[in-house]
Amino acid sequence: MNLDFDLLRPIGLTPYISQQLLMLDSSSQESFPARVTEIHRDRFILHNGKNEFSVRALPNLESMQLAVGDWVIVEAHENNVFQICNRMEPVTQITRRTQDGNRQILVSNIDTALLVMGLDNDFNLRRMERYLAIVQAAHVTPVILLTKRDLVADAPEKLEQITQRLPSQITIYAVNALEQHTTTLLAPWLTAGQTLVLLGSSGAGKSTLTNTLTLSQQETSAVRLGDNRGRHTTTSRSLHLCTNGACIIDTPGLRTWSPDADEDSLDLAFEDIASLALNCKFRNCLHMEEPGCAVRGIVDDDRLKNYQKLIREIKRGQQSALERIEERARWKALHKAGESRSKEKRERN
């Protein structure tokens, strides 16, 4: 297999990944490594360091569960026909849980996640904490970008809100996504061989940032008048080359973001709560009404409620379909019993 390190470095090749690729088996001497840059229903778009090319989505590829950012081994056949024959096990993988509890792979082999949130009506601290939970569970470095700094009058106040609420080690910038100064701010994460992903809601400015940081010209749209809700401009995940030697994956806005994590992974995003909880009187303290809680009253109340909500989502995601049905039935029975007691109390009075 031919592997040109310098050629592949702009699309995210690192020394570790090159070692992993060289260990993959290939039945052909004409095989070469490539990276998945786009996925469509009937085909995959790959990049070999020189250019992009298309590969048909054959049935044997379903078991590989390919995602944008994956590294694969490709075999060349006659008439410019290419076939994916192997996939490197991802170094990192950002995933989420769908509403039915299934696991969905978003992107693979990511070094840094740029978490994008507008300073207009898109500003939502709970959602940002959810983003952090997802990427930190994947052991990916988060950097928060608050966009539209130039369009709102209260940008300093909102920056102060999020800075006070989140752990101090999280990097947060308020930016104008159109300014080249944003590229200067992000220079430490844009070095050669690095792969970044943009995550955020529709209309937050992800495609605008992609255009600023790369050589691409992604289509952008204004938010809706009246409610500042974003329009879906990006419809699929795609990889682009940055001017500094890194590469970046733009993603569509996602409406539901349930963490694919366990409670220990969630603690990475809520390190302040996890640290304080060590001093709670009870080891299984839920930080609700238990005596001797060291968290309640110290951590921002809304942040604590969001943490508790994410814990409940994680537990539901770990349940089987039967367990979820049983839990819903149990809560319905408790709710019905509560209504019955309330009715009896009203009748007595």
N, C-alpha and C positions, 0 to 999 in steps of 0.2 A: 504494500500500500504506500502511495506517495503522500507525504505530509510536509508541506512547506509552511514552517512556523511564521515567518514574516508575512507571508501572503494571507494567512488566516487570522493573524492577530487583530486586525481591525474589526472582525466580526466576533471577537470575544475569546479567542484562543488564549489559554494560559499554559504555563509549563505543566501543571497538574493535569489539565484536561488533555493535553497532547500525549502524556504518558498513558492515560486511560484509553485513548483512541487507538494507540499503537498496540494495546493488548487485546483489542477486539479481533475476532476471527473473521476472515474473508476468504471466500473460495476463488476469488479472481485477483490476478496481479494488476488488473486495470481498475481496481477499486480506489476510492479517495474519500476523505472526510468532507462533510458539508454541514451546514446549520439550517434548521427549519426557520424560515422567516415569515411565512404565512400558511394558514390552513384553510382550505375551502372544501366544500362538500365532496367534490370529485377529484381533487388534486392537492398536492403539497407544493409550495414554492420553497426552493432550497437556494443557499448561497455557498459558493465554493471559494470565496475570497476574491474572485475576479468578476463574476457576474451571477445573476440569478437564473434559475431554470426550473422547469416544471416536472413533477413526477406524479403519475397517476396514483390515486388512492385505492390500492389493491386490497382484497380481503385479508391477506396475510399481515397487513400493517395494523389491523384493528387491535391485535393483541399487544402491540408495542405502546399503545396509548400515547401517541406523539402529541407534543405541544410546541408552540412557538418557543424558540430558544434551545430546543433539543439538538444535540450533536448526533449525526448518523453516519454510517458508512454506506457509500453508494457504489453500485456496479454499473459500468457503462456497457451497453450492448449496441448492436448494429442499428443504423438509421437514427442515431441520436436518441435512443431509448435508454432511460436510466431507471434503476430499480434500487430501492432502499433494502439493504440486506441485514443491517444490524443497527442497534441504537445504544449509545452510551448511557449508563445509569446516571441520572442527573445528580449534580453536586448539591444543588438546592432546587426546591420546587414550591412555588406558591400555589396553594389550593384553597378552595372554600367548600362549604357544605350547602347543597341546594335545599329547598324547602322540604323535599321528601327525604332528606337525610343522606342523599348520595354525595359522593366526593367528586368534585370537578377540578381538573388541573387547569390552572390559568396560564402559567409560564414556567419555564425551566432554566436552570443555570444562571441565576440572577445574583449579582453582587450587591446592588443598591436599589432600593425602591424609593422613587420620588413620589411622595404622597401629596397629591394636588388638591387644594380646596380654595374656592373663591372667597374673597373677603366681602362679597355682596350677600345675597340671600342664600348662597350655597354654604355659608359658614355654619358649621354644626360640630360642636366639640365631641358629642357622643359618637358621631360617625367617624371622626378622626381617630378616636380611641379604638374603634372597631378595625380600621385600617391597620393601626399599629399592632393589634393583636394578631392579625392575619400574617403580616410580614415577619414579625419577630418570632412567631411560632415556626416559621420556615428558616430561621437563623439568617435572615437577610437584613442588611443595614438600612434603617429608615432615615430619610431626610424629608422634612415637611416643607412644602412650598405653598405659601399663601399668595394666590394670584390676585390680579386686579387692584393692586395697591394704589394705582393712579386713578381709580374710578370711584373710590369711596372716601368719605371724610373721616370715618372712625377707624381707619387702619391701625393707628398706634394703640388704641384701646383694645381692639380685638387681638392684636399681637400680644399685648400684656396678659389678656385673659388666658390664652392658650399656653403662654410661657409659664404662668403661675400654676396652671392645672396639671401639666405634664411633667414627667421626670426631667431633671436638669440636663441629663446627658443627651437628650433628643435635640438634634440640630433643626432649627426653625428659621426660615427666611420669608420675609414679605417682599414680593417681587412684582415687577411689571413684565409679563411673559414675553413682550415684544422687544425688550431692551437686551442688547448684547451683554450688558453688565451681569445678567443672570448667568451667562456662560462663565464669566470670571468667578462668580460666587461658587459655582459648582465644579470648578476646575479640579479640586482634589479627588472627585469621584469620576472624572471624565478621562482618566489616563488610559493609555493604550492597553487593550486586552480586557477592559472592564465592561460589564453588561449592566445596564440600568433598565428599570421598567417604570412607566408612568401609570399610577393608579389614582382614580378619583371619579367623581360623578360627571355626568354629561354637562357640558358647558363650563367646566371648571378651568379650561384652558390647556388641556393636555396636548391637543394637536398644535396649538400655537407654540407651546414650549418645544414640541418636536421640531417645528420649523426653525425655531431660534437656535436650537442645539445641534441641528443636523443639516445635511444638504438637501433634505426632502422638502416638498411643498405640499403638506397635508392640507386637505380642504378643511376650512373652519367655518363655524356658523355663530351668529349672535344668539344670545339667550332670548327667551320669549319676553315680550313686553308685559309688564304687570306683575309677574311673579319671579322673574329672573331664573326660571327653570331652564335647564340646558336642553338643547336639541342634540340628538345622536348623530354626530358627524362621522366619527370613526365607528365602523360596523364590524371590524374584525381586528385581532391582534396582528401587529406587523413590526418587523425589525428594521431599523434605519441606522446608517453610519453617522457618527458624530464627527465634527470637524477636528476634535482634539485627539482622535484615535480610538475612542470608546464606541460602543453601539448602544442603542436605546430601543426599547419595545414600547410602542404606543398601544393602548388598550381601549375598548369601548367602555362607556360608563356602565357600572353594574348597579342594579337597583337593590339587590339583596346580597348581604355580605355576612354570612354566618361562618365563624372561624372553624377551620379544620384543625382542631388543637385539643389538648387535654388541659387540665387545670394547672399543671406545672408550667406548660408553655404559655398559658394566659398570664401567669405571674410575671413573665418577662416584660409584658406591656404594662403591667400594673405593679411594678417593683416596689413602689411606695407602700401600697396596701399589703403586699406580701411581707415586707420588712416589718411593718408595724404589727401584723398579725402574729408574729412570733411572741409578742408580749401579751396576747390575749389570755384570759384566765382559762378558757377551754380550748383544746386543740382543734375541735371541730366547730369553732365559733363561725357563725354565718354573718356576723357584724350587723345584726338586726335588733334584737331586743335582749340578747344575752348579757348578764352582768359581767363586769370585768373586761369588756371589749376595749381593746387598745386602738381600734381603727375609727369607730364611730365618733364623730365630733372633731376629729383631727383632719381626715381626708374630706375634700369637697363632697358634699352630700350627693350631688348629681353624678359625680364621678363614681362614687361608691355604688349608687343604684345601677349605673351602667355596667359596672363590674359584675354585680349580682345577676343582672339580666344575661350577660354573656356566659356566665357560669351555667345558668339554666339552659341556654341554647346548646352549650357543649354537652351537657348531660343528655339532652334530648337526642343530639346527633350520635351519641354512643349507644342509644337504645335500639333494639330490634323493632321491626314494624309491630309485632305483637305487644311488646312492652309499651310502645307509644299509645296503642289502642287501650291497653289496660290503664295507663296513667290518665288518659282523657276520661275514661269511664269513672275512675276514682274521683277526679276533680268534679265531674258532673254530679256524682253522688253527694260529695261534700257540699257543693253549692246548693243542691236541692234540699239537703238537710238543714243548711243555714237559713234558707228561705222559709222552710217549715217552722223553724224555731222563732223566726221573726214574726211570722203570721200568728203563731200561738201567743206570743208576747203582746201583740197589738190587740188580739181578741180579749185577753185578760184585762187589759187596761181600758 
